[in-house]
Amino acid sequence: MLAAALLVSTINFTAFAQDGSGVGEAGTKANSIFQAEQMLDAGTSVGEQVGMNDFAPDSASFGGSFQAGDHLCYSEIDFGSGEFNTCMLLLSALSTEAGKTIEVRIDSPDGNKVAEFSIQATQDLTTFQEQYASVAQVTGMHDVYLVFPQDTDVNIDWFTFSSYNGTETAQQKEERMQWWNDCRFGQFIHFGAYSYLEGEYEGRIQKGHGAEWIMGDFKIPREDYEQKVAKQFNPTNFDAKEIVSLAKAAGQKYLVFTSRHHEGFSMFDTHIKGFGDYKITTYGNYEGEDPVKALARECKEQGIHFGVYYTIMEWHDPSQVYPAEHSNQIVSEEAKFDFKSRIKGQLRELVVDYGAEILFFDGTWNSWWNQQDGRELYRYLRTLNPDLIVNNRVGKSTQSDGDYGTPEQSIPATGLGYDWESCMTLNDTWGFNKHDNNWKSPATVVKNLVDCASKGGNYLLNIGPDKLGDVPDQSVSILTQVGEWLEANGESIYGTDHSCFESLTGGMKATVKDGKIYLHLFNWTSGSTIQIPRVDNKVLGVQMLATGNPVNYTVMRDSIAIDLPVQAANPYDTVIEIDVEGYPAVSERQDNLSLQATSVTASNTYKNNATYAPDKAVDGKADTRWATDDNTKSATLELGFDQPVTVNQVTMKQFISSVTPNNNKINAYQIEYMVNGEWKVAYSGTNAPKYVTVDFPAVTSDRFRLNLTDCLNPTLYEFEMRNLAPAPEVAITTPSETSVAHLPFTITGTSKNASEVEVALMGVNFSPILHKVPVDENGNWSIVIDDQVDGYIQVKAQVKDAYDEVLALDAINLNVRAKELGVNLAAGKSCETSSSYSAAYNGSKALDGDLGTRWSPVNGDLNAYLTVQFGEPTLFDTVVLCEMFDTYNDNIDYRCLAFKLEALIDGVWTEVHQGRTIGEKLTVTFPEVTAQELKLTFLDCEETKNQAPPNLLEFEVYCQGTEPPVVESNKTVLKQVIDYATEAKAGGEYAGAIDDVRFTFDAALQAAQAVYDNPSATQADVDSAWMKLMNEIHKLGFQRGSTDQLQLVYDQAASLDLNNYVEQGQEYFLQKRSDALALLENPGNALQAEVDVAVEELLGAMMDLRYKADKSILSRTVARVKGIDLSLYTQASALTFESTLAQAEEILADETLSVLDQSRVNQAVSDLQAAYEGLQAAAISTVKAGDNALTAGVSAKTGDGAPVCAAVSLFVLASFAAGLSKKRRRR
């Protein structure tokens, strides 16, 4: 009987429906939580042995000894349209009650029975366990009765009805997960009492784990953590509204907050036994609102989905052993059942009272928490809320646990094949650590987000507020910038699915949705053409997603070629949007000869399991594979055919584990074929990536073999063999990309396996112009372009088949100048500028006829100017200006808002034109002037980050009205110098020169050639050109040095821990190490003499370092004798001891002592020991036996320290002794 344990109570309890509505009023929804004690008195009949008690986890249960016929009545429960199929009842009962029943009836105690529970015993009366019963279909409003047909001793906490019965179809799960998958980007928040420590406890800095692990990593006693951490935690600046607003500004669609982390303190107002006493809201100094409640409310108001993190493993609850390592133990099985009962109480609060839509579990790696525990908890939670989404850490993190996978701090190479989410930190830690400043850039965050979405996964990115609740400024800045990218490109992330492409080149990623393909380009190559595999769908159009600007494209037989504009739309990721008919799809190729194999064998199969048989590698299916046994280091896969087949290409598609990628490797392999009973090698390869296609000369046989000569546990999805006809090729060789071309101009190129090339000229101001160009016997082709085109154009060279499908393509972008403009008078001239960002961006770059280079003034030079110096009076009337498009700043546009042109006429500056914007290309005309110089000045520009001024691609000057006079110049010497320079460039001296010399040499040679080709070049221009080129020829003597030796010395230097050495010499060592690094980071400009000096100086600096003297014995000796009561000894011996002790302490504090001073340290130990032993007891005192501070083993011992030259290994000394001067720099 339970009467003795009953606690009759008059407390008023309130239950909450899962949608937040109250209970106790007419029409309570059936999926509400019905507390047992909330029965209707008028319809309830129980004996005196039944009443309220505090057995339940929330200290409010109703029970005792029910007699047969007793019943509890709950009025007006709304079953709606009959969607509820399950009833869940939380109760406790001893084993004597197992098998007894509780009936659920409607309308009266003997009304229709809609459910029946068969009682399962619980561990004890205070351990409650959920019980399930199927419910017959009930619709509308009814009174519900819990009827006890037998005498039953039981305690009931609460019950509810649910539409989840433990099963779910794939379609139902897909519909439930849809909103979560559509979100793609969420915010993780780690915030708790650990935030108070900010990664440091009593002088110890938290490393390795995140700051939230500090209690466990430092094994802080529970009592100390309670008093020194949890009670002190009072984040007065925590602002739920600001945090949710930040998530919204960042484009994050859901939020997950740590409701309880491993430290065990709950971050919400829980009322569950064992947890309620340790909730932050009431435990110590905390003065703020319930954080979970505040965040849940703000998420609802701002349209953000809300979820909570919840740990199973913890260090504070008495059910678990502490201190412990990473995996702790449960105290006992009884403690485990009690703990499970209590956490279910907390989770009910979070799901029902706080409305959590996502539960992110953690801490289930312990052996005591098993998969069955997870499945039991999952059913309990889904019964509470059938729409709830739960991660797979509720169990043991397998695909069959929970709803989605949770890779941490990594992104799976190919996704997981089921719903998943990668959680990551913004720096290196989850909780706030003031010592962690390794922040991810906005570009990295965007790239990670795209990577996840392209593989069908979500990205949960963490922030960790500090001890006051403030989100770090770096987190705010990064997330805000990511949000700006999403504002323009979010369509390519939200609601998308994984890429339809198996792989893409150049680091591109793709996301898709119905009618759309989004290409994400992180590495923008201006004006280039990219190719992606052809899709099955009809392509309707291609455009830049952020700007809507159309993009040229060509649908080829096997691919789609897309012509990238000159400027990217975003520095992080520029998205190309492709419109297609229907849902994007790429069909498998139909030319795989491996499918015709009549026999497939392998050296071994994983555990002889037919699921991984060798024929799975040639079945054309992407989800089957051949796998080998563990620790397989070589293997073969052999294919046999009824008839010989010809093969010239092989594709291998490997499985590589996302969890342990190093466990699946193919380091070396051969493609072999049988000839007269002997295996011949068709192709040899190394380090095969996940997907690899190799081509080789065609071979014919009826037996082929993949021979993996060096591998580890290889496993292949597919091994495909093909015989492909030689593919046509085409390339444009001249003119170069981004160059300025003056009509007429010649286009030349090469082609293979084609007799004709189609050259297409395309521009915005004219219809495409097509030219058919024959290919000669050597594979070359050329055409002179004299069409009336002007400005930016694209030139396409393509090979087509008989059906007009493009088989091969190459394209370049040109800036064409009309014939009537004549000669560019500014080309190659000298210039003067107000400033230049660097030598690579000086003013001459705007006068070189190359749109791939530019003049860039320094930041802040907002009225920058560039002056063209003609060298003599020059007649002109036209100027062409080309400005760089700004993609660095938020307001993507051209920067110039106003400018003026001034001519220096007879020593006086005269304005010839004033204008506003320049843009891509601006042609300015004015009455003819004759001037020695022409100046462009920027008058106004856009406000930009860092006050960046406009950048000028080209500054061209022409005379259209009157042809400039032709000046006869003597170019004989110039031609000789050009010929000599051209020959020198082909030789080894040029190849060995440092990068800067080759750069200036090429520029001088190009400028000289331009002067030579310019019929209007003055004699001054000619002489200046050959003199400059001659000077560059002389510089070829500056040869690059080998940095191999320097790298070895630097690596040794970088490995030294300077904490082990005295300070003297460290500053010089660090300077020399920095000097060496500067050379290593720019090896192309490192002269051999510079390298030799750097090696000698760094090695000398290393040799001069000295280990600190070993003071450990001295330190222990001082510690043991210090504090002796000297009043017990004679004054003379005490004074000697005090003096000796002071000297020892002085030596102990001297940080300059090295191993060379070890003898002084040792002597100090001996002197102190002698002084102590020389203490003489005063006549009136008695020194008690055993009062010897210096115990055995304190005797001085010479330190084993050695100078750093001992650390510089024999390897380093042997490497350099022969080649380096043995002189060492003296300082």
Secondary structure, DSSP 8 states (H G I E B T S, - for coil): --GGG----------BBTTS-BSSSTTEETTB-EEGGG--GGG-B--TTEEEES-STTS-EEEEEE-TT-EEEEEEEE-TTT---EEEEEEE--GGGTT-EEEEEESSTTS-EEEEEE----SSTT--EEEEEE-----SEEEEEEE-SS-EEEEEEEEEEES--S---HHHHHHHHHHHHHH-EEEEE--SGGGGTTTEETTEE--SS-GGGHHHHTT--HHHHHHHTGGG---TT--HHHHHHHHHHTT--EEEEEEE-TT--BSS---STTTGGGBHHHHSS--S--HHHHHHHHHHHHT-EEEEEEES--SSSTTB-SS--SS--BS-HHHHHHHHHHHHHHHHIIIIIS--SEEEEE---STTS-HHHHHHHHHHHHHH-TT-EEBGGGTTSSTTSSSBB--BSS--TT--SS-EEEEEESSS-SS--TT------HHHHHHHHHHHHHTTEEEEEEE---TTS---HHHHHHHHHHHHHHHHHGGGTTT-B--SSS--STT-EEEEETTEEEEEESS--TT-EEEEE--SS-EEEEEETTT--B--EEEBSSEEEEE--SS-S-SS-EEEEEEESSS------S--GGGG-SEEEES--GGG-GGG-GGGGGSS-TT--EE--TT---EEEEEEEEEEEEEEEEEEEE---SSSGGGSEEEEEEEEEEETTEEEEEEEEES--SEEEEEEEEEEEEEEEEEEEEEES-EEEEEEEE------EEEEEES-TTBEEESSEEEEEEEES-SEEEEEEEETTEEEEEEEEE--TTSEEEEEE-SS--EEEEEEEEEE-TTS-EEEEEEEEEEEE-GGG---TTTT-EEEES--SSGGG-GGGGSSSBTT--B---TT-TT-EEEEEEEEEEEEEEEEEEE--B-SSSS-B--EEEEEEEEEETTEEEEEEEES---S-EEEEEEEEEEEEEEEEEEEE---GGG----EEEEEEE--SS---------HHHHHHHHHHHHHHTSHHHHHB-HHHHHHHHHHHHHHHHHHH-TT--HHHHHHHHHHHHHHHHGGG-BB---HHHHHHHHHHHT--GGGB-STTHHHHHHHHHHHHHHHHSGGG-BHHHHHHHHHHHHHHHHH--BB---HHHHHHHHHHTT--GGGB-HHHHHHHHHHHHHHHHHHH-TT-BGGGHHHHHHHHHHHHHHHHT--B-TT----TT--SS-TT-S--------HHHHS-HHHHHHHHTTS-------
